[in-house]
Amino acid sequence: MTLSRPMWRLLLGAVGVFVVVMALLPHPPSIPIEGDKYQHMLAFLTLTVLSVAAYPETPLIRIGERLSFLGAMIEVVQSIPALHRTCDIMDWAADTAVIIFVLAAVALYRRRSSAI
């Protein structure tokens, strides 16, 4: 089963909203993945894969730039004292690292697929 572009975009939007809400809740529910960095990396790995599927014609650098900016903005908003969250630049670094990794893998896959 192949999803259409609008379906990928709808899925990306839903996951994006979920990620932002979970990141900004003062007391988010516990999930089975231990470690804040792993949670960040899983969220941004998922967002990156969905972004590439939803917008295959968009340059990968633009996808990476926008997702990294989203990660940075989440950290800025988490610095609001009323949220009882912690702003950590290393969370943003983890987000950006996994975005770069996924986009590099996609670029390599695309390059090899076009060579065949």
Backbone torsions as a table, in degrees:
resi	resn	phi	psi	omega
1	MET	NA	127.3	178.3
2	THR	-109.9	130.9	177.8
3	LEU	-83.3	145.1	176.2
4	SER	-76.6	162.5	179.0
5	ARG	-56.1	-43.8	177.4
6	PRO	-61.1	-34.3	178.4
7	MET	-69.1	-41.0	176.0
8	TRP	-60.7	-40.9	-179.6
9	ARG	-67.1	-38.8	176.4
10	LEU	-64.0	-43.9	178.1
11	LEU	-63.2	-43.2	176.9
12	LEU	-59.9	-44.8	178.9
13	GLY	-61.4	-44.1	-179.9
14	ALA	-63.9	-44.9	179.3
15	VAL	-67.2	-38.7	177.6
16	GLY	-60.3	-45.0	177.7
17	VAL	-63.1	-43.9	179.1
18	PHE	-58.9	-46.3	-178.8
19	VAL	-61.9	-46.9	-178.6
20	VAL	-65.3	-43.5	179.4
21	VAL	-62.4	-46.3	180.0
22	MET	-62.5	-36.2	-178.8
23	ALA	-70.9	-25.4	-174.4
24	LEU	-107.5	-5.3	176.0
25	LEU	-64.9	134.5	178.2
26	PRO	-59.7	-36.7	179.6
27	HIS	-136.0	80.5	-177.1
28	PRO	-67.2	153.6	177.7
29	PRO	-66.1	153.8	178.6
30	SER	-72.7	138.7	175.6
31	ILE	-121.9	160.0	-172.6
32	PRO	-72.0	-0.2	179.0
33	ILE	-96.4	114.3	179.7
34	GLU	-80.0	140.6	175.9
35	GLY	99.0	119.9	-178.4
36	ASP	-59.5	-41.2	-178.1
37	LYS	-64.0	-40.8	179.1
38	TYR	-64.9	-36.9	177.2
39	GLN	-64.5	-44.2	177.0
40	HIS	-60.2	-45.8	-176.5
41	MET	-65.3	-40.2	177.6
42	LEU	-64.6	-42.7	179.5
43	ALA	-61.1	-47.3	-175.9
44	PHE	-79.2	-24.3	170.7
45	LEU	-63.1	-47.5	179.9
46	THR	-62.3	-46.8	179.4
47	LEU	-61.5	-37.3	-179.0
48	THR	-68.5	-46.7	178.8
49	VAL	-60.7	-45.2	179.7
50	LEU	-65.7	-36.5	178.8
51	SER	-64.2	-42.3	178.8
52	VAL	-65.0	-40.2	179.1
53	ALA	-69.5	-37.7	-177.1
54	ALA	-77.1	-30.7	-176.4
55	TYR	-131.5	65.7	-175.5
56	PRO	-65.3	-21.6	-179.1
57	GLU	-86.4	-11.0	-178.4
58	THR	-77.2	134.2	177.3
59	PRO	-56.3	137.5	-177.6
60	LEU	-59.7	-34.3	179.5
61	ILE	-62.5	-36.5	178.7
62	ARG	-68.7	-42.0	176.6
63	ILE	-59.6	-46.3	179.8
64	GLY	-61.7	-43.6	179.3
65	GLU	-60.3	-46.8	-177.3
66	ARG	-68.0	-41.4	179.7
67	LEU	-69.3	-38.0	177.0
68	SER	-64.2	-39.0	176.9
69	PHE	-63.3	-40.6	176.8
70	LEU	-59.5	-44.3	177.8
71	GLY	-60.7	-41.5	178.6
72	ALA	-65.0	-42.0	-179.8
73	MET	-67.0	-35.5	175.5
74	ILE	-60.0	-44.0	179.8
75	GLU	-64.8	-39.7	178.4
76	VAL	-62.5	-46.4	-179.3
77	VAL	-66.5	-33.7	178.2
78	GLN	-65.3	-14.3	178.2
79	SER	-78.4	-6.5	177.8
80	ILE	-68.7	120.4	-175.3
81	PRO	-56.2	-35.0	-177.6
82	ALA	-63.9	-21.5	-179.4
83	LEU	-80.1	-17.6	-177.5
84	HIS	57.1	39.0	176.9
85	ARG	-115.9	171.4	-178.4
86	THR	-118.9	127.7	174.4
87	CYS	-82.3	122.0	-177.1
88	ASP	-135.7	115.2	-178.7
89	ILE	-62.0	-24.9	178.4
90	MET	-70.4	-26.5	172.9
91	ASP	-64.7	-44.3	177.8
92	TRP	-64.0	-38.6	177.6
93	ALA	-63.4	-40.0	177.6
94	ALA	-64.7	-42.6	177.0
95	ASP	-57.0	-51.3	-175.9
96	THR	-65.9	-37.4	179.3
97	ALA	-62.3	-44.9	-178.9
98	VAL	-71.3	-33.1	175.5
99	ILE	-61.1	-47.7	-180.0
100	ILE	-61.7	-43.3	179.8
101	PHE	-59.7	-48.9	-178.5
102	VAL	-64.8	-44.4	-178.7
103	LEU	-66.6	-34.3	175.9
104	ALA	-65.4	-40.8	177.8
105	ALA	-64.2	-41.6	178.3
106	VAL	-64.1	-43.9	179.6
107	ALA	-61.6	-43.0	178.4
108	LEU	-63.5	-44.7	178.2
109	TYR	-60.3	-45.4	-179.4
110	ARG	-63.7	-41.2	-179.4
111	ARG	-63.6	-44.6	-179.8
112	ARG	-69.0	-36.1	179.4
113	SER	-67.7	-36.3	-179.7
114	SER	-74.9	-21.1	-179.6
115	ALA	-79.8	-15.6	-176.9
116	ILE	-82.6	NA	NA
